[in-house]
Every structure is written in structure tokens, then in C-alpha cells.
Amino acid sequence: MSNRLCRAALLVALPLTLSVSAALAHAVLERKEAAPNASYRGVVQIMHGCDGAATTRVTVTIPEGVIGAKPMPKPGWQLATTKGSYAKAYQSFHGKVSEGVTAITWSGGSLGDDEVDEFTFFARISDDFAPGSTVYFPVEQECAGAGGKGGIAWTQVPQAGQNPHDLKTPAPGVKIVAAKTGTAAAVVPVKAGDLSIETPWLRATPGGAKVAGGYVTIANSGAQPDKLIGASIPQAARAEVHSMSTEGGVMKMAPVEGGLAVPAGGSVALKPGGFHLMFLDLKDGLKAGESVQGTLVFERAGTVPVTFSVAPIGAQGPGGASAGAEHQH
């Protein structure tokens, strides 16, 4: 039996060995939907303790077919990961991968029975999952208090035709939905004199991030060139126009001095891996699906109000196609 199957069997057996009350504890995932071949931000919400005792440890099992999992550190809690082999090799944006994080544990903290908190990780949903299916993330919750130690393993997965609400300790699930397409094409370009500003968008940011990438396509139908010299959004203290290049296999970014030229009768595309906007000193994070009111500043056209759509972390376009959370700019 493989290590992964052994872990699954152990988790299923845990409800029989741990002293718990299902009515007093619950673990859910904030984000109920994900697309295949895309990044997923898993936010496990612990809603209660166990029989009045505080939660002291939370373990999330990463299911087969979910790859590249990375946990987010949590102040006051110790972080540990378990790594192992996948049942098969999966295609990632860095080639084939055959192993990775299979479980994440936060421990050493204390979450009161009357408090709620979130435990966050990032991963990629492989294309092994088809739209309409559900991916389950077993969660083990351990508690400790004056009455002794206890906990609950949220690991039950419904059988075919079974109502998940009939389960006493259901594993949190994520429904797989088809990736949205065509959304950006329906957006009407913003006109500013001879300039046409198309599909401005931003990448969502993980918690605590201080920078965010912005992208847009600008066409100039006039006889005079213009320059993009700045931008703004309420969440950032400042913004710069950056270039990205690869030298000796190393990616380098640098501000574009004097602004980015928009040639007469031509266009320029700011996109991942090339020219882009860098929003710095973020005060608030950016969440996928949001719309952000901002501006683009041009040498000739002046300040132009625009609406940025926010695509998922690692997206390669405004529609949300992902290249993984490791590519943030």
C-alpha cells in the first residue's frame, strides 16, 4: 500500500479514536469552486473548537491530482509539511513533476472554541479533474483543554448518490468548474483622444504581498506618439512601468526610464513576461473577481480613468489562465 493510501486510511480511522463532538466543530473551505489546470487559493476556516476546547493543530491533506502545494505561514503557529511521491507525473509550468507537498500542518497555536480563523495554502488543480467533479481536502483538527485532548478528522467523502449533508464529519470539497473564457473580449475599450485602452487587469495577491502586477494593451491611431508614464490604484502607494528580460537564464526587471512609448499608428502590450505595471507598497490585497478603479497617466493624453479586473494569482491573461503562483509579475 502506498504512503498516500496509508495516510488516507489513517485519516478515515481517526474519527473512531478521537473524542469529539461533530456538532461543536466544523472545517470548511472558503472558496468552493476551482478550474482545472489553474491555481487555487485554499482557505480552511475552522469555525469552532472541540467540546469547548481550543484548537491547537490543523492538518490539511492535499489530494492526488492537486500539485505544487505551498502553505502560508501563520503568526503564532508552527508550520510543517509532508512531502511524497504522486501516483503519476503531472505536467506543470516547469515541466513534469512527480512529487510534492501531500500534507500541511499548523500547530502550537491556540484557537478558542468561540473564535474562528483561517489557514491558507496555494496549489494547482491539475487537468485530471473535469468540470462537474468535486475535489476533497481532508482536514484533521486537534484540540486540547482542561478536559484533555481531543479532535476530529473531517475526512468523510460522499459515495455516489449520497447527500453530503448526511455525513457527520464531511471533508471540505471544491467543485471543479470550466474556466471562464471570452470575458475580456466583451469589455469595451476606453478611448482617450487617439488612444484605445483595452482590457486593463491585475493579478490577485497573496496575503501580506506588497507588490502587484498590472497589464493592459494600448493602441494609438493618431499621427503623434505618446508615452505611458504612470498609473495608480487606491490600494498602492505608487506605481512604475517595468520591463522584464532574460539574461543568461536569469529574469531581470527594471523601471522604464522616461515612460513606455506608444508609437503613432501602432500599439504596445503590457503582459506577463514583458512590459508591465508594478504597483508598490500595497496597503490592501487584491482578490480575484474584483474590479479596481484606477488611472493610467500618459505624456500627451493625460490621466485616464480605467477599471482593472482582477484575475487569479499566476494568471497569464485577464480571463484567468494560470501559470502558477510562482510567476507573480
C-alpha distance (Angstrom), angle and dihedral (degrees) to the residues before:
residue distance angle dihedral
M1 . . .
S2 3.82 . .
N3 3.79 123.2 .
R4 3.80 89.9 -112.2
L5 3.84 92.3 53.7
C6 3.79 90.5 47.0
R7 3.82 90.3 53.2
A8 3.79 91.3 49.1
A9 3.81 91.8 49.8
L10 3.80 90.8 49.2
L11 3.79 92.7 50.2
V12 3.79 92.3 49.9
A13 3.80 89.6 51.4
L14 3.80 94.6 49.6
P15 3.83 96.8 83.5
L16 3.84 87.3 62.6
T17 3.80 93.8 54.6
L18 3.80 104.1 36.7
S19 3.81 122.2 79.2
V20 3.78 104.6 -125.3
S21 3.76 147.4 144.6
A22 3.80 112.1 -139.3
A23 3.77 90.7 -160.9
L24 3.80 90.7 61.4
A25 3.80 99.6 46.9
H26 3.77 134.7 52.4
A27 3.81 137.4 169.0
V28 3.80 122.1 -166.3
L29 3.80 138.9 166.9
E30 3.78 115.6 -117.8
R31 3.81 94.1 -147.8
K32 3.79 109.8 58.7
E33 3.80 99.0 -177.2
A34 3.80 136.8 53.1
A35 3.79 136.7 169.9
P36 3.81 125.1 -126.2
N37 3.80 116.4 -103.8
A38 3.80 90.9 19.2
S39 3.80 140.2 105.2
Y40 3.79 118.7 -92.2
R41 3.80 127.3 -159.4
G42 3.78 105.8 -150.5
V43 3.79 114.6 -158.1
V44 3.82 111.8 -176.5
Q45 3.79 110.4 -159.8
I46 3.80 117.2 -156.8
M47 3.78 105.5 -156.8
H48 3.84 102.9 -178.0
G49 3.78 143.2 1.3
C50 3.82 126.6 -115.9
D51 3.81 119.9 -81.9
G52 3.80 89.1 -26.5
A53 3.81 94.5 -48.4
A54 3.80 123.6 124.9
T55 3.80 121.9 -106.0
T56 3.82 111.5 -112.1
R57 3.82 103.3 169.4
V58 3.81 135.9 30.3
T59 3.82 123.4 -173.3
V60 3.80 124.0 -173.7
T61 3.80 119.4 -164.2
I62 3.81 113.6 -145.6
P63 3.82 107.3 -139.7
E64 3.78 125.8 -133.1
G65 3.80 110.7 -84.0
V66 3.82 94.1 34.5
I67 3.81 107.6 100.9
G68 3.78 141.7 -177.9
A69 3.81 94.5 29.8
K70 3.81 115.4 -176.2
P71 3.82 124.1 -178.7
M72 3.77 126.2 -139.4
P73 3.83 113.6 -128.0
K74 3.79 114.9 -118.2
P75 3.82 121.9 -149.8
G76 3.80 111.2 -114.9
W77 3.81 93.7 18.9
Q78 3.80 131.8 91.8
L79 3.78 116.0 -127.5
A80 3.81 126.8 -144.2
T81 3.79 133.7 167.8
T82 3.78 133.5 -160.4
K83 3.78 116.6 -144.9
G84 3.77 127.9 -161.4
S85 3.77 146.9 148.4
Y86 3.76 122.2 -71.6
A87 3.81 118.7 -127.4
K88 3.80 86.9 -113.2
A89 3.79 140.5 -1.5
Y90 3.82 117.1 -83.1
Q91 3.77 128.9 -157.0
S92 3.79 112.3 -113.2
F93 3.78 131.6 173.6
H94 3.80 88.4 -95.9
G95 3.80 96.2 49.0
K96 3.79 130.6 -88.8
V97 3.81 118.5 -15.0
S98 3.80 124.5 -166.0
E99 3.80 102.5 175.5
G100 3.76 140.7 34.1
V101 3.80 146.2 129.7
T102 3.81 111.7 -26.5
A103 3.81 99.7 173.2
I104 3.80 137.7 19.6
T105 3.81 125.3 -158.6
W106 3.79 130.5 -167.8
S107 3.83 112.1 -169.2
G108 3.78 143.4 158.8
G109 3.79 96.3 52.7
S110 3.78 129.6 104.0
L111 3.79 122.8 -131.3
G112 3.79 111.1 -175.8
D113 3.78 121.5 -128.1
D114 3.82 89.6 -115.8
E115 3.83 93.5 48.9
V116 3.81 135.0 79.5
D117 3.79 129.5 -150.0
E118 3.81 142.5 168.3
F119 3.80 132.5 -121.6
T120 3.80 112.9 -162.5
F121 3.80 136.1 -158.5
F122 3.80 136.4 163.9
A123 3.79 125.3 -138.7
R124 3.78 142.6 151.0
I125 3.79 123.1 -108.9
S126 3.79 106.8 -138.9
D127 3.78 122.8 -138.2
D128 3.82 89.2 -108.3
F129 3.80 85.4 93.1
A130 3.79 117.0 76.6
P131 3.82 124.4 -151.9
G132 3.78 109.6 -87.0
S133 3.80 95.3 36.3
T134 3.80 125.0 106.7
V135 3.81 127.5 -132.3
Y136 3.81 115.7 -151.1
F137 3.81 124.3 -150.8
P138 3.84 110.0 -162.6
V139 3.79 112.2 -141.9
E140 3.81 125.2 -160.6
Q141 3.80 115.4 -159.2
E142 3.81 120.8 -167.8
C143 3.78 124.2 -168.2
A144 3.80 135.3 -172.6
G145 3.77 132.4 -170.9
A146 3.77 146.1 131.4
G147 3.78 89.9 -55.9
G148 3.80 93.4 57.0
K149 3.77 133.6 -102.9
G150 3.76 125.5 -37.1
G151 3.74 142.4 142.8
I152 3.74 147.3 162.8
A153 3.78 135.5 -115.9
W154 3.79 112.7 -140.9
T155 3.79 94.6 -156.8
Q156 3.80 109.3 120.9
V157 3.80 113.5 123.7
P158 3.82 119.4 -164.8
Q159 3.78 118.1 -113.9
A160 3.80 120.3 -128.7
G161 3.81 108.1 -63.4
Q162 3.80 93.6 7.6
N163 3.80 119.8 130.5
P164 3.84 108.8 -121.4
H165 3.81 88.8 -144.9
D166 3.81 88.9 66.8
L167 3.82 90.7 65.2
K168 3.80 118.6 97.1
T169 3.82 96.3 -153.0
P170 3.82 106.8 21.6
A171 3.79 120.9 -174.6
P172 3.83 112.3 -122.6
G173 3.79 110.3 -101.0
V174 3.79 137.0 -156.0
K175 3.79 120.0 -154.0
I176 3.80 115.2 -136.8
V177 3.80 112.8 -132.1
A178 3.78 131.9 -179.4
A179 3.80 114.5 -91.2
K180 3.77 112.3 -101.5
T181 3.78 113.6 -109.0
G182 3.78 135.1 -177.9
T183 3.81 94.4 26.7
A184 3.79 95.1 119.1
A185 3.81 93.8 46.6
A186 3.79 90.5 62.4
V187 3.81 93.5 57.7
V188 3.80 114.2 104.6
P189 3.84 111.9 -128.3
V190 3.80 117.6 -114.0
K191 3.82 113.2 -117.0
A192 3.81 121.3 -145.0
G193 3.78 110.3 170.4
D194 3.81 106.6 -65.1
L195 3.79 92.1 -11.1
S196 3.78 126.0 97.1
I197 3.83 113.9 -162.7
E198 3.79 113.5 -158.6
T199 3.82 132.0 -166.4
P200 3.80 103.8 -20.7
W201 3.81 107.8 -164.8
L202 3.80 142.9 166.6
R203 3.76 134.9 -151.5
A204 3.79 118.1 -115.7
T205 3.80 114.3 -113.3
P206 3.82 132.6 -135.9
G207 3.78 118.2 -118.8
G208 3.79 113.9 -71.8
A209 3.80 94.8 16.6
K210 3.79 115.2 149.1
V211 3.81 99.1 -166.3
A212 3.80 136.0 49.9
G213 3.79 133.5 -172.3
G214 3.81 123.0 -126.1
Y215 3.79 130.1 -165.2
V216 3.81 138.4 -172.3
T217 3.79 142.4 154.2
I218 3.83 118.1 -126.2
A219 3.81 124.6 -167.8
N220 3.81 124.5 -168.9
S221 3.81 116.9 -155.6
G222 3.80 93.7 174.5
A223 3.81 133.3 96.2
Q224 3.82 93.4 -117.9
P225 3.82 125.9 70.8
D226 3.79 120.8 -125.1
K227 3.80 135.6 -165.5
L228 3.79 133.7 -134.9
I229 3.79 102.7 -135.8
G230 3.79 104.6 165.3
A231 3.79 151.5 -11.3
S232 3.79 140.9 -160.5
I233 3.80 143.4 -158.5
P234 3.82 126.0 179.6
Q235 3.82 92.4 -116.1
A236 3.82 94.9 59.5
A237 3.79 131.0 65.7
R238 3.80 92.6 -147.6
A239 3.78 144.5 -9.9
E240 3.80 137.5 -144.8
V241 3.80 135.6 -167.5
H242 3.81 108.3 -120.7
S243 3.78 137.4 -171.1
M244 3.79 125.4 -148.5
S245 3.79 125.5 -152.7
T246 3.80 138.9 163.6
E247 3.79 119.3 -126.1
G248 3.78 120.3 177.3
G249 3.77 90.4 -14.9
V250 3.82 92.3 -53.7
M251 3.80 121.2 114.8
K252 3.79 113.7 -133.4
M253 3.79 131.0 -170.4
A254 3.78 127.5 -161.6
P255 3.82 137.1 167.7
V256 3.80 115.4 -98.9
E257 3.78 103.4 -119.3
G258 3.79 114.7 -136.0
G259 3.80 94.9 7.3
L260 3.81 137.0 -74.2
A261 3.81 114.9 -68.6
V262 3.81 119.2 -124.3
P263 3.82 102.1 -163.8
A264 3.79 123.2 -137.7
G265 3.79 109.1 -96.0
G266 3.82 90.5 7.0
S267 3.77 142.3 82.6
V268 3.78 142.2 -132.9
A269 3.82 127.9 -147.7
L270 3.78 122.6 -150.5
K271 3.81 105.2 -158.6
P272 3.81 141.7 146.1
G273 3.79 111.4 -65.2
G274 3.79 94.6 22.4
F275 3.80 138.3 44.9
H276 3.80 111.5 -10.0
L277 3.77 144.2 155.6
M278 3.79 116.9 -102.6
F279 3.81 114.9 -154.4
L280 3.81 108.8 -159.6
D281 3.80 137.9 -161.6
L282 3.79 94.9 21.1
K283 3.79 115.2 -156.1
D284 3.81 94.6 -171.2
G285 3.79 133.1 24.4
L286 3.80 125.4 -111.4
K287 3.81 118.5 -123.0
A288 3.79 125.7 -155.4
G289 3.79 112.8 -103.6
E290 3.79 95.1 29.4
S291 3.80 126.1 120.0
V292 3.80 118.3 -137.5
Q293 3.78 124.0 -160.4
G294 3.80 111.6 -139.5
T295 3.77 145.2 138.7
L296 3.78 140.8 -112.6
V297 3.80 117.5 -149.3
F298 3.81 121.5 -147.6
E299 3.79 131.6 -174.2
R300 3.83 93.4 -127.1
A301 3.80 106.4 15.2
G302 3.81 93.1 47.1
T303 3.80 125.3 -152.4
V304 3.81 113.3 -9.7
P305 3.84 122.3 -169.0
V306 3.82 112.7 -132.7
T307 3.79 137.4 171.7
F308 3.80 115.6 -127.8
S309 3.80 117.9 -154.1
V310 3.81 114.7 -146.5
A311 3.81 116.2 -130.5
P312 3.84 124.7 -167.6
I313 3.79 123.0 -78.9
G314 3.80 109.5 -77.0
A315 3.82 93.9 16.6
Q316 3.79 116.5 159.0
G317 3.79 94.6 -158.2
P318 3.81 141.6 13.9
G319 3.82 90.5 -92.7
G320 3.80 90.4 65.5
A321 3.84 105.0 -106.6
S322 3.78 103.2 160.4
A323 3.75 136.7 -139.9
G324 3.80 93.8 -176.0
A325 3.76 132.4 -88.9
E326 3.78 92.2 -81.1
H327 3.81 92.6 74.4
Q328 3.78 104.0 67.2
H329 3.82 102.7 155.0
